[in-house]
Amino acid sequence: MKIENQKRAEDKFLLGVNPTSNNENDFEVVFHNQFPFFSSKVYPISIQDLSEKEVPMSTYSAYINGEGDLEIFRIEMMGYDKNRELEDYIEHLKSLEEWYLDYLSWLDERELGKPGVAIKDFSTEMPGLKIIKDSEGYMLLGHQLVVTFENEDDMDAFLEQELEIPESKLDHGIINTFE
């Protein structure tokens, strides 16, 4: 598979799927074949199935496909060095997420004639943290994080108190609006 405009040629990821399966619960496996070696499973998850419980060694991402629908997926590490912490893998998980979003966009353009769009991080200072606003409120997605809020004030309080993000940084981020 050749993905045009591959920005991260130094990242080596391989995609594994079972082409004979018709099971909707299947997931794709992505292998990182450079040090640190690891494998991750990537699978779509519905908003209804998101939980606010912590899922170790995972991150969430979101994508608006070529048809304009929001897709959320979880990237969950499976095979990795258990003596390392998530922090040791964050940079590689971010690269994997970007690579996978490029793959989805390439796939949509090939199959639908129109590429999809990745949900943007809140800021470059907080890679992996995404804020999505819809008609029901706000959702934070990130490394081991899924939290929903009915209003912006509650979300801001959580970001300041729980994630210790200064109020001054909350005024300069990207909130992805999806109706």
N, C-alpha and C positions, 0 to 999 in steps of 0.2 A: 504494500500500500504506500503510495506517495502522497504526502500532504503538502500542497503548495505553500510557499512562504513559511516553511518551518523555521521559527525564530530561535529555537533552542537545539541546534544540531548536536550540542555536547550532551544533551540528555538522551539516554538510551532506554526507550520503553518498547515493550512488545505486548501486543494484545492477544489474549487467548479467549476463544469462544467455542462452544459446542455447536457446530453447524447442524447437527441432526436433531437437536432438542426442540420441542415445541412448547416447553414449559415456560410460562410467563414469569415464574419465580427464579429463573436462571439469572446468573450474573456474569459479567465479563471479568476476566482476570487480567491485570496489567502487571507485567514484570519489569522491574528496574534491573538492568543487567550490568550495572557498574557499582562500585563500592559507594555506599553500603548497599548490598544486594537485598532486595525485598520483593514481595508480591503483595498485591492489594486486590480486593474484589470491589467492583464498582457496580452499583445497582440503583435503579430508579426507586424513589420512595414518594408516596403520595403525602400531601399536606396532612391528611387525616391520620396517617401512620407515623408521622413525626412525633417523637416524644421528647420531653425536656430532660430525660435521664441522660447521663453521661455514657457515651459509648467509647471505651478506651481505644486509643490508637486509630482514630478516625477523623474525618473532616466531612463537611457538607458543602455542596456547591449547587448552583442553579444556572439555568440556561433557558433562553427563549428560543424555541425551535423555529424552523423555517415556516411553519404554519401559524406562528404567533402564540403558541401555548407555552406556559411555564412548566419546566421540568426540573425537579429537584432530585439530586442523587447523593448517595453516601459513598465515600471512598474509605474503605476499612482495611487496615493493614492485616495481613494474615501471616505471611512468612517473613520474619524479621528477627534480628538479634535481640533477644529478650533482656539482655543486659543494658540495652540503650533505652533512653527515655524518648517520648514523643518529640521533644525539643530537638533531638539529634536528627529527626526525620522531617521536620517542618518544611525546610527549604525544598527537599525532594518531593514531599507531598504537594507543595504549591506548584512545582514544575510538572508533576504528574497531572494535577488538576488542569493546568493550562494546556498541556498536551492533549488531554482527553477532550477538553472543550474545542480545541482545534480539530480534533477527529470528528466530533459531533457536527461541527459546522461544515466540514468537508463532506460528511455523509449527507447532510441535509441539502447541500448545494448539488450534490451528485443525484440524489433521489427526488428532490422537490424543485430543483432549479433555483433555490434561494437559500443562502446560508443562514444559520441561526446566529444569535448574539449571546455572549456570556454576560451573566449578571456581574457587575463591577464590584470590586472591593470598596469598602467604605472609604479607605484612604491608603496611600502607599505606606504610611507609618504603621498601619495595622493590617498587614497582608492576611488574607483568608477570612476576615470579618466582613460579612455582607449584611446589608439591611434592605429588607423588602417591605414596601408599603402596599397594602391592598385595601379593599373596601371594609375589611374586618379589623384592620389594625396593622401592627408592625411585627416582623419576624426577624430575629437575628440568627444568622447561620455562620458557623465557623468551626474551628478545630475543637472537636468534642463538645459542640455547643449548638443547641436549638432552643430558643426562648421566644415566646410570643407575648405581645403586649396590646392592650386595647387603645393606648394613646401614646403620644410622643413623650409626654412628661414622665410616665412610668418607665419607658425605655431609657430615657436620658438618666434617670435616677439609678437604674440598674448598671448602665455603662460606667457611671461615675463611681458608684459604691462597690459593686461586685468586681468589675473589670479594671477599676482604678484608672479610668481614662479621664484626663482633665477636661473640665467643661469647655475650655478654650478650643480644644480639638474637636468637639462635637459640632461646632458651627461650620466646619470646613470639609465635611465629608459628603459622599455620594449616597443618597437614598434612592434605591431603584423602585420606581412606582409602577405597579402592575395592577390594572383594573380588570 
